[in-house]
Amino acid sequence: MSLCVNIQKKVTDGKREFRLDVQFSSSENFQIIYGPSGAGKSLTLRTIAGLIKPDTGKISFGERIYFDSETRQNIPSEKRNLGYLSQNYGLFPHLTVRKNIEFGLKNLFQFRPTKADREIVNNLLHLFEIEGMPESYPKTLSGGQKQRVALVRALARKPEILLLDEPFAALNPDLRQRMREELKSLRDRIQVPILLISHDKTDPDFFGVSPLYMEDGKIVK
């Protein structure tokens, strides 16, 4: 299935104005939006995730429409079933690893994880080799471990798309390379399309993809 994005958004910060005008379509299982800092990559990812509402345009995945300004359709972020991993991972410091992951599985009518939910969590903990730390808190984890927990939480909901916002930017060079290798291995094991944004040319080269290049709020090639 193809992810189709055609959105426009004006963002103002005091006297500074930034215009996002993005059009692209991708049917790849792994795609990278690459470009310099400030190009609008994170803003684009947040609009796809439903965290920011575009002024105009349309976002769809296959037959499912997430946003359409003409028909005034805008599915809330929590109902888009997209796995979104922010740059700071977004873990709750007061919750254990297991509780952080289970939080992503909760809904308004269910406050305790079901047996099936616990099995999903256990399988993912084993897959990412963090089964020995379910009762640990985020402050005790390394950067790589935090990223694994955040990925597990995103995948636990069985998302339609996995959105990764600069997943390696905060890591030291050695860990960055190891996490690239883990993500490459994960790509071959899960049937979930991945959209990753990066300002590091190493990423599209490492993953062997032809990236969408973004500059000044637009996809230019």
N, C-alpha and C positions, 0 to 999 in steps of 0.2 A: 504494500500500500504506500501511497505517496503523501508526504507532508507538504502542504501548500501554504505559503505565507505571503500575504500581500497587505502590508499594514503601514499606516502613517500615524506619527505621534509627535506632538510638539511639547518639549519639556523646557521649562524656564526656571532659572535659579538666580534671583536678583536681576541683574542686567544681562546675564548670559542666557542665550537661547540655543537649544539643540533640536534639530529636526531629524526624526527617524523616518526613513522612506525605504522600506525593505520589501523586495520581491524575490522569492525563490521557490523552487519545487524540488524535492528530493525523494527518491524511492530507494536510496541506499540504506543498508542495515547499519552503517556506521558513517556519519558525516561530521565534518569539522567546519566551523566558521572561524576563520583565522583573520587576524588583523591587529593593528596597534591598540594600545590602551586608549580609551575614550572614543573608540569608533562606534560604539552603540551595541556591542555584542551582548553584554549582560542585559541591557534593556530589551533587546530582541528576545532573549531567552525567557525573561520574566513575563513578557506579553504572551508568549506561547503557553507558559505555565498558568496564565490567568491571574498573575499577581499584579499586573498593570494592564489597564484597559486602553487599547489604541483609540485614537480619535476616529479613524475611518479604516476600512479594509475588511479582510477576511482571513481566517485561519482554519484550516481543515486537515483532517487526517483520514484518508480514504473517503468513506461516505459520511463520516462524523464531522460535523461543523462545530468548532469551539467558539468562534466569534464571527459575526457578520453584521457590519454596521447598517447595511441596507435593510435587513430583516429584523434588526435590533435583537439579534440573538447573541447571548453572552453567557456561556456555561461557566458557573463559578469554579474557581481553581480546585476546590475539594471534590468536585464532581467530574473533572476532566480525566481523572485516573492517569495522571502523568507523574513519573518519578522525577523529582527536581532536587538536585544536589547543589547547594549554594557554596560560595567560596569558603565560608567559615564553617561549613558542614551543618550548622543549625541544630546541634545536639542540646538537649535540655540538661543543664549541669546538675539539677537536683534528682534526676532519674538515672537508674542503672542502665547498663547496656541493653539488657532485655526489655526494660520498661520503655526505653527510647524507641526500640524497634516496634514493640507492641502498640505504642501510641499511634503509629501510622496506620494500624489496622482497625482502630476504634471507629465507631460511628455514633450518631446521636442516640441510638436505642440500645447500644451495647457498651457496657463499661468494663467488662471483664473479657479477656481473650478466651475463645473457645478452644477445645481440644485440637481442632484443625489448625487454628491460628498458632498454637504453641508448636505444633509439628512443623509448620512452615518456618517459624523462627528457628527452631532447632536445626532444620536442614540447611538453612542459609548460614547460620553460625558455623556449622561444620564446613560448608563449602568455602567460606572465607577464612577458615582456620582461626576463628576467635571464639570457639566453643568453651575455652577455659576462662573466659572473663565475663559471663553474663551478669554477675552481680557487681562488677566494677563500675565506677563512676567516671564520666568523661575527663575529669581533671587528672586522673591517674593513667590515662592512655597517651601513647605517643601519637604524633601526627598521622602516621600511617594507619594506626589502629582506629583513630577517630574517623578517618576516611572510609575504612572498611565498614564500620558500624553505620555510617551515613548511607553507604551504598546498600547495605543489607536492609535498612529501613525503607529506602526508596523502592527496592525490588520486592519487598514483602507484600506490597499491594498488587503485584503482578501488573505493572503499568503498561500502557499501550506504547509509550515512548519513554526513554530515560534521558533526561536533560542534565548535562554536566557543565557547570559554570567554572571554568579555570580550575579543574580538579587537582592540578599539580603545582599551582603557583606558590602555595605556602610551604612546600616541602623542600628539604635540602636536596642537593643534586643527586646523591646516592639513592635516597628514598624516592625521589621523583622518578628515577629510572626504573626502580623496582615496581612502583605503582603503575607505570606505563605497561610494564610486562604483565602485571596482574590483570589490568583492564583489557589488554590484548587477548589474554587467555579467556577472560570472562566473555568477551565478544564472541568467541567461538563456542561457548557453552550455553548461552541463553538465546532465546528467540525473541529478543526485544530490541527494536531499533534504538540506536544511540545517537544523540546530537550533542557534540562537545564543542565548546568555544575555547579559544586559546590565542595568546599573543606570541607564543613560542613556536618558531618555524620547525623546531625539532619534532613537534607532535604530528603534523601531517606527514612528515618524512618517515617517522617511526611506524605509524599505522598504515602507511602505504595508500593514502587516499588523496584525491584531488580536492583540496579545500575550496570552500566559498570564501573569497577574500572580501573583507568589509573595511570601509574607510568612510569617515565623515557621515555616518548614519545610513550608508547605502552598500549593497552588495555590488561590487564593481567588476568582478570576474569570478 
